[in-house]
Amino acid sequence: MKKIYFLFMLLVGLSATAQDGWVYTAFNPTLSTASNYRIAKDYATDDLYVAYNAGGGTYSIKRINASTGAVVGSFTIPANFTSPPSTMLVQSDGKLVVYGSFISYNGDSTYKRIIRFNTNGSIDTTFNQSGSTFQSNIFTCKTMVENGSKLVLGGTSNSGNILYQINKSNGSMDTTFNSNASSITELTGNPSINAIKVYGGNIIIGGHFNVYGTGGFPTPGTICKLNSSGTLVSGFFLNGYGGTVTDLDVQQSTGKIVFCGTNAITNATTVVQLNSNGNVDTTFTSPSITGSSSFINPTAGTIQIQQNTGKVLFAGEFTTVNGVSRNDIARVTTTGAIDLTFDPGAGSNVNVIEILLDSSNNLYVRGPFTSFGPYTRSQLVKISTSVMGRPALGVDVPEISNSKISVFPNPSQGIFNLQMDGYEGETFELTVYNTLGQTIIEKTLTGENNYQIDLTGQNTGNYFVKLANNNTVINKIIVKK
């Protein structure tokens, strides 16, 4: 009971004082140094699929562990994509759908543009009906979602539709939907669908277009809400915004839509929130975003809603939000005010292309960066957006006593001895955090089983020790008196 009470009071205190945006140091995938990552989340396991440059003009996909970034060996495919996948989606049944500009896979031209893999990496041969249409229309997929028994794909094309729906069972075209979604046009350049989300069975699309469908219906603001058949939902009309939508998300409890993009009149980068009927939500003030203009590029604007709080995360290439320094990634509250409890520090050293929340509200950040804050990270990093998602906090903290790991004396006036029996020859990453989630010590432990943790220069109080490698994660609580 004492331990449960202690952890409960600890969590209450952290919820009130801790700051989010720090890097999970144990997560450090090292698949490639080339900037060709694509990511997809398996929400059943929280593992990630990562497409990467395998060298020699080939590309491959690995499944990586959500905690460490280590490759999960149960999913294996050869490095036989001759061009990088542009979009990936993990279906609810765990199968992985991959779209790209490839016209064959592993030398087999049966698989053009789109392919589906089983959970072990083998090709799902039942899914192979739509690739020829995508190839002939030179369709480039930028976004893909699952909607019941269908998959919806959006992107750009030189000579055909930019929005498709296919049957999930075998990949065949849904001809009724595709007919309704034809003739999407734009007055100022080529049209594109940059983002798709599903809400209540309806399909919400955003991009760069001003006419949807054969009826020539004008759609100011380039966001539409569609029925599952591809027809427009009556009563939804975005008024008061025109431009390009680079990404969008939907608050599942309210139906509110938040998007990032470029205002057509001012050419300014913007984040806007809509009510479920498409009207601009006047309770949300669009934040002022300054810095690099690269954020307006459709490949460098990404946004996510934290469903449990309604707070909005967005990223790209910028330096300030509402006058507060934020390098490439920021969070605002439900009113659009900068959220000072989320601070990623120096952030990316280049820019951010994609952000993706997992089921615990941890945030995966993808981009061409080589460092994030003080840490060397190649293109992919995991950061905290929720105090309850921090390592070594909550019910997952193991007992202090452990037959293999011991820390003594504990409490101590500053010097703690760490003994790791049974782990001789193994390498561990040691991280020590204070109760604000700040990293106090970070080092690599190699080969030995006795180490020393020196907190003599730190304040008295509780500290959290995390030991992690590809096979093990161990958490300890130590007390400096």
Residue pairs with C-beta under 8 A, 6 or more apart in sequence:
3 399
7 394
7 395
7 397
10 393
10 435
10 462
11 387
11 388
11 393
11 394
13 435
14 387
14 390
14 393
14 435
14 437
15 387
15 388
17 435
17 436
18 341
18 387
18 390
18 435
18 436
18 437
19 341
19 342
19 343
19 436
19 437
20 331
20 341
20 342
20 343
20 383
20 384
20 385
20 386
20 387
20 437
21 329
21 331
21 342
21 343
21 344
21 345
21 383
21 384
21 385
22 344
22 345
22 383
22 384
22 437
22 438
22 439
23 372
23 373
23 375
23 377
23 381
23 382
23 383
24 67
24 362
24 381
24 382
24 383
24 384
24 391
25 375
25 429
25 431
25 439
25 442
26 67
26 68
26 391
26 429
26 431
26 466
26 468
26 473
27 66
27 67
27 68
27 69
27 381
27 382
28 68
28 69
28 377
29 50
29 64
29 69
29 70
29 71
29 380
30 69
30 378
31 37
31 50
31 52
31 62
31 64
31 71
32 52
32 53
32 54
32 55
32 378
32 379
33 378
34 52
34 53
35 368
35 379
36 51
36 52
36 53
36 59
36 84
37 50
37 51
37 52
37 366
37 379
37 380
38 50
38 51
38 84
38 85
38 86
38 87
38 88
38 366
39 48
39 49
39 50
39 51
39 88
39 354
39 356
39 364
39 366
39 380
40 48
40 49
40 88
40 89
40 90
40 96
41 48
41 49
41 90
41 356
41 358
41 364
42 48
42 49
42 63
42 90
42 94
43 90
43 358
43 359
44 92
44 94
45 66
46 66
46 358
46 359
46 360
47 63
47 64
47 65
47 66
47 72
48 63
48 64
48 66
48 364
49 61
49 62
49 63
49 64
49 75
49 88
49 90
49 96
50 61
50 62
50 63
50 64
50 380
51 59
51 60
51 61
51 81
51 84
51 85
51 88
51 98
52 59
52 60
52 61
52 62
53 59
53 84
54 60
54 79
55 79
56 79
57 82
58 79
58 80
58 81
58 82
59 79
59 81
59 82
59 83
59 84
59 85
60 77
60 78
60 79
60 80
60 81
61 77
61 81
61 85
61 88
61 96
61 98
61 117
62 71
62 72
62 75
63 71
63 72
63 74
63 75
64 70
64 71
64 72
65 71
65 72
65 470
66 358
66 362
66 382
67 468
67 473
68 468
68 469
68 470
68 473
69 380
69 382
70 470
74 119
74 120
75 117
75 119
75 120
75 121
76 120
76 121
77 117
77 121
78 106
80 105
80 106
80 107
81 100
81 102
81 105
82 102
82 104
83 100
83 101
83 102
84 100
85 98
85 99
85 100
85 102
86 99
86 100
86 101
86 140
86 141
86 142
86 155
87 98
87 99
87 100
87 141
87 142
87 143
87 144
87 153
87 155
88 96
88 97
88 98
88 99
88 144
89 96
89 97
89 144
89 145
89 146
89 151
90 96
90 97
91 97
91 146
91 151
91 168
92 146
94 119
95 116
95 117
95 118
95 119
95 124
96 116
96 117
96 119
97 114
97 115
97 116
97 127
97 144
97 151
98 114
98 115
98 116
98 117
99 113
99 114
99 134
99 141
99 144
99 153
100 113
101 113
101 140
102 111
102 112
102 113
103 109
103 112
103 113
103 135
104 110
104 111
104 112
105 111
105 115
105 123
110 128
110 131
111 123
111 128
111 131
112 131
112 132
112 134
112 135
113 130
113 131
113 134
113 135
113 139
113 141
114 130
114 131
114 134
114 141
114 171
115 123
115 127
115 128
115 131
116 123
116 124
116 127
116 171
117 123
117 124
118 124
126 169
126 170
127 170
127 171
128 170
128 171
129 166
129 167
129 170
129 171
129 172
129 173
130 164
130 166
130 171
130 172
130 173
131 171
133 139
133 160
133 173
134 141
134 164
136 159
136 160
137 157
137 158
137 159
137 160
137 161
138 157
138 158
138 159
138 160
139 153
139 155
139 156
139 157
139 160
139 161
139 162
139 164
140 155
140 156
140 157
141 153
141 154
141 155
142 154
142 155
142 156
142 192
142 193
142 194
142 298
143 153
143 154
143 155
143 193
143 194
143 195
143 196
144 151
144 152
144 153
144 154
144 196
145 151
145 152
145 196
145 197
145 198
145 203
146 152
146 168
146 198
147 165
147 198
147 201
147 203
147 228
148 168
148 201
148 228
149 167
149 168
149 169
150 165
150 166
150 167
150 168
150 174
150 177
150 228
151 165
151 166
151 167
151 168
152 163
152 164
152 165
152 196
152 198
152 203
153 163
153 164
153 165
153 166
153 196
154 162
154 163
154 164
154 192
154 193
154 194
154 195
154 196
154 205
154 207
155 162
155 192
155 193
156 162
156 190
156 191
156 192
156 193
161 178
161 181
161 182
161 184
162 184
162 191
162 192
162 193
162 207
162 209
163 178
163 181
163 184
163 193
163 205
163 230
164 173
164 174
164 177
164 178
164 181
165 173
165 174
165 177
165 178
165 181
165 230
166 172
166 173
166 174
167 173
167 174
176 229
176 230
177 228
177 229
177 230
178 230
179 214
179 230
180 213
180 214
180 229
180 230
180 231
181 212
181 213
181 226
181 230
182 213
182 214
183 211
183 213
183 214
183 216
184 191
184 193
184 209
184 211
184 212
184 213
185 191
185 209
185 210
185 211
186 192
186 208
186 209
186 210
186 211
187 210
189 208
190 208
191 207
191 208
191 209
192 207
192 208
192 209
192 298
193 205
193 206
193 207
193 209
194 206
194 207
194 208
194 244
194 245
194 246
194 247
194 298
195 205
195 206
195 207
195 245
195 246
195 247
195 248
195 259
196 203
196 204
196 205
196 206
197 203
197 204
197 248
197 249
197 250
197 257
198 204
198 250
199 250
199 252
199 255
200 255
201 228
202 225
202 226
202 227
202 228
202 233
203 225
203 226
203 227
203 228
203 230
204 223
204 224
204 225
204 226
204 248
204 250
204 257
205 223
205 224
205 226
206 222
206 223
206 245
206 246
206 247
206 248
206 259
206 261
207 222
207 244
207 245
207 298
208 222
208 244
208 245
208 298
209 219
209 222
210 218
210 219
210 220
210 222
210 242
211 217
211 218
211 219
212 219
212 224
212 232
213 230
213 231
213 232
217 232
219 238
220 238
220 239
220 241
220 242
221 238
221 239
221 240
221 241
221 242
221 243
221 245
221 278
222 238
222 242
222 243
222 244
222 245
222 261
223 238
223 245
223 248
223 257
223 259
223 274
223 278
224 232
224 236
225 232
225 233
225 236
225 278
226 232
226 233
227 233
235 277
236 277
236 278
237 277
237 278
238 274
238 278
238 279
238 280
239 278
239 279
239 280
240 279
240 280
241 263
241 272
241 280
242 263
242 264
242 265
243 261
243 262
243 263
243 264
243 265
243 270
244 261
244 262
244 264
244 296
244 298
245 259
245 260
245 261
246 259
246 260
246 261
246 262
246 296
246 297
246 298
246 300
246 301
246 302
247 259
247 260
247 261
247 301
247 302
247 303
247 314
248 257
248 258
248 259
248 260
248 303
249 257
249 258
249 259
249 303
249 304
249 305
249 312
250 256
250 257
250 258
250 305
251 257
251 258
251 305
251 307
251 310
252 307
253 307
254 276
254 310
255 275
255 276
256 273
256 274
256 275
256 276
256 281
257 273
257 274
257 276
257 278
258 271
258 272
258 273
258 274
258 284
258 303
258 305
258 312
259 271
259 272
259 274
259 303
260 269
260 270
260 271
260 272
260 295
260 301
260 302
260 303
260 314
260 316
261 269
261 270
261 272
261 296
261 301
262 268
262 269
262 270
262 296
263 270
267 296
268 289
269 289
269 293
269 295
269 296
269 301
269 316
269 318
270 286
270 289
271 286
271 287
271 289
271 303
271 312
271 314
271 332
271 336
272 280
272 284
272 286
273 280
273 281
273 284
273 312
273 336
274 280
274 281
275 281
283 334
283 335
284 334
284 335
284 336
285 335
285 336
285 337
286 336
287 321
287 322
287 330
287 332
287 336
287 337
287 338
288 320
288 321
288 322
288 323
289 295
289 318
289 320
289 321
290 318
290 319
290 320
291 317
291 318
291 319
291 320
292 317
292 318
292 319
292 351
294 300
294 316
294 317
294 351
295 301
295 316
295 317
295 318
297 316
299 353
300 316
300 317
300 351
300 352
300 353
301 314
301 316
302 314
302 315
302 316
302 352
302 353
302 354
302 355
303 312
303 313
303 314
303 315
303 355
304 312
304 313
304 314
304 355
304 356
304 357
304 363
305 311
305 312
305 313
306 312
306 313
306 331
306 357
306 361
306 385
306 386
308 361
308 386
309 334
310 334
311 331
311 332
311 333
311 334
311 339
311 342
312 331
312 332
312 333
312 334
312 336
313 329
313 330
313 331
313 342
313 355
313 357
313 363
313 385
314 329
314 330
314 331
314 332
314 355
315 328
315 329
315 330
315 352
315 354
315 355
315 365
316 328
316 351
316 352
317 328
317 350
317 351
317 352
318 326
318 327
318 328
318 330
319 325
319 326
319 327
320 326
321 330
321 332
321 338
322 332
322 337
322 338
324 338
324 340
326 338
326 343
326 344
326 347
327 344
327 345
327 346
327 347
327 348
328 347
328 348
328 351
328 352
328 367
329 344
329 347
329 348
329 352
329 355
329 365
330 338
330 339
330 342
331 338
331 339
331 342
331 385
332 338
332 339
333 339
342 385
344 372
344 373
344 383
345 373
345 374
346 372
346 373
346 374
347 372
347 373
348 365
348 367
348 369
348 371
348 372
349 369
349 370
349 371
349 372
350 367
350 368
350 369
350 370
351 367
351 368
351 369
352 365
352 366
352 367
352 369
353 366
353 367
353 368
354 365
354 366
354 367
355 363
355 364
355 365
355 366
356 363
356 364
356 366
357 363
357 364
357 385
358 364
360 386
360 388
360 389
361 385
361 386
361 388
361 389
362 382
362 383
362 384
362 385
362 386
362 389
363 382
363 383
363 384
363 385
364 380
364 381
364 382
365 372
365 380
365 381
365 382
365 383
366 379
366 380
367 379
368 379
369 377
369 378
369 379
369 381
370 376
370 377
370 378
370 379
371 377
372 381
372 383
375 381
384 390
384 437
387 393
387 437
388 394
390 433
390 437
391 431
391 433
391 464
391 466
391 473
391 475
392 433
392 464
392 465
392 466
392 475
392 476
392 477
393 464
396 475
397 464
397 475
397 477
398 474
398 475
398 476
400 407
400 410
400 476
400 477
402 474
403 421
404 420
404 421
404 422
404 423
405 418
405 419
405 420
405 421
405 467
405 474
405 476
406 418
406 419
406 421
407 416
407 417
407 418
407 419
407 453
407 465
407 476
407 478
408 416
408 417
408 419
409 416
409 417
410 416
410 478
410 479
411 478
411 479
411 480
411 481
412 455
412 478
412 479
412 480
412 481
413 456
413 480
413 481
414 454
414 455
414 456
414 457
414 458
414 480
415 452
415 453
415 454
415 455
415 456
416 452
416 453
416 454
416 455
416 478
417 450
417 451
417 452
417 453
418 430
418 450
418 451
418 452
418 453
418 465
419 449
419 450
420 428
420 445
420 449
420 450
420 451
420 467
421 449
423 449
423 472
424 447
424 448
424 449
425 447
426 469
427 444
427 445
427 446
427 447
427 469
428 444
428 445
428 467
428 468
428 469
428 472
429 442
429 443
429 444
429 445
429 466
429 467
429 468
429 469
430 441
430 442
430 443
430 444
430 445
430 451
430 453
430 465
430 466
430 467
431 439
431 441
431 442
431 465
431 466
431 468
432 439
432 440
432 441
432 442
432 453
432 455
432 463
432 464
432 465
432 466
433 439
433 440
433 463
433 464
433 466
434 440
434 458
434 459
434 461
434 463
434 464
435 461
435 462
435 463
435 464
440 455
440 458
440 463
441 453
441 454
445 451
445 467
453 465
453 478
455 463
455 478
455 480
458 480
459 480
460 480
460 481
461 479
461 480
462 477
462 478
462 479
463 477
463 478
463 479
463 480
464 475
464 476
464 477
464 478
465 475
465 476
465 477
465 478
466 473
466 474
466 475
466 476
467 473
467 474
467 475
467 476
468 474
